Amino acid sequence: MKRHVFSVVVGLLFSLLMTGSALASEGAESIGADLSLWWVSFFVVMLLCIAILPLAAEKWWHPNKHKAMVSAVLGFPVVGVFLYLDFHSVLHIGMEFISFMVLLGALFVISGGILIQTDRRATPMVNTGFLALGALLASFMGTTGAAMLLIRPLLMTNQQRTKKVHTVIFFTFLVANIGGCLTPLGDPPLFMGYLRGVPFTWTFNLMPEWAAVVSFLLLLYFVLDTVLFTREPMVALKADRMKLIPTHIAGAKVNVPLLIGVVLAVAFLNEQYMPSDWPFPLTPFPIREIVLIGLAWASWKGTQKGLRKANHFTFYAIIEVAALFAGIFATMIPAILILAARGAELGVSDPVSFFWATGGLSAFLDNTPTYVVFFALAQALPVPEGVAVVAGVSVPLLTAISLGAVFMGAMTYIGNAPNFMVKAIADERGVKMPSFFGYMLWSVGILVPVFIAVTFLFL
């Protein structure tokens, strides 16, 4: 199965990255202004497959090789045509996909080498503490790193509880998404802003919004979990009280320094610290990716196999992300080109519209290119007199774009890669997670009112 998935993903990457002067001139411009909206249908069908097939053909959909087949059928035609129409845009998106998967893979492997064994009583206070810790760590070790580090011990702690789907959903909201808005290391869109001139410490200005949303969701979760805790069968509560395991952390001596290495690689292996006028010019890509792969390899070789076995570590979740996001990245090429060329036609001009447009599209498109498009659109707009400017963007618009991209990645399973990884690990542990639309019932019902409140309070 892994060989089939690997072949499809590598095939898509080869199509994305193949070169040749016959395909397009070096100065080729985006053709998004002339593209028919019908090109977006491949992306729409890809989303529908992700949403419907787990319900309509659950057994067929489960193997990752079938997900890879769907990605190949929908992705190869788009990549093949656009290699001729706009080769350099395809090349850029292909490089972004590689960077995306290498970073996720490195964090997945390294964090999977840290075993946190604990089984305290799964009380509302303990669970809320897990979510609060994860929301804080997400900004400093990335949403992927924090999610992969904590999801397993959280599931272990709640293994006797019969009602735990809501815990995984709130974990996805807080740890895999919203918690990561305080630094450029927290979420890829903010890192793209950093590369475009946003100071590293500027995102700390988002602390009021972060604190307000995180605090409200933690309070809401605590109330909900308290209600559900009182409805647990007495047998489950007794088993939870009887089986207690003191907290024990293993693998940290090897893997924590490697996680720090990932943070440093992401922070410093970029254009700002690798100038092109060096005697021996270096480019961040693929130097950064080679370093990240090396760190992941060091973790894999340096961590005892028994430790990973005790951690129930498998590659299923990261393979699922690779299989699905290969198709998502490939089929979204026309959507990104159209958005880049016609974004101004959306009438987006004020913080409120930037927040909802960036967030709404980030929920279904990858939030990194969506952030970049709206960042460029904001740079082209005139700045009112007296309004502070950061990296050529007015502060109110930059705040709206940043919050929209990070916060609304929690709206769907595909809004941010850790969402799928958390779901896959929960499914492997026997937690029956909601379908694509089932998850959206939770996110729309809980998060949309929160985002409306953010709009009125902060934008």
Buried (B, 14 or more C-beta within 10 A) or exposed (E): EEEBBBEBBEBBBEBBBBEEEEBBEEEEEBBBEEBEEEBBEBBEBBBEBBBBBBEEEEEEBBBBBBBBBBBBBBBBEBBEBBBEBBBBBBBBBBBBBBBBBBBBBBBBBBBBBBBBBBBBBBBBEBBBBBBBBBBBBBBBBBBBBBBBBBBBBBBBBBBBBEBBBBBBBBBBBBBBBBBBBBBBBBBBBBBBBBBBBBEBEBBEBBEEBBEBBBEBBBEBBBEBBBEBBEEBEEEBBEBBEEEEEEEEEBBEEBBBEBBEBBBEBBBEBBEEEBEEEEEEEEEBBBBBBEBBBBBBEBBBEBBEEEBBEBBBBBBBBBBBBBBBBBBBBBBBBBBBBBBBBEBEEBEBBEBBBBBBBBBBBBBBBBBBBBBBBBBBBBBEBEBEEEEEEBBBBBBBBBBBBBBBBBBBBBBBBBBBBBBBBBBBBBBEBEBEBBBBEBBBEBBEEBBEEBBEEBBEEBB
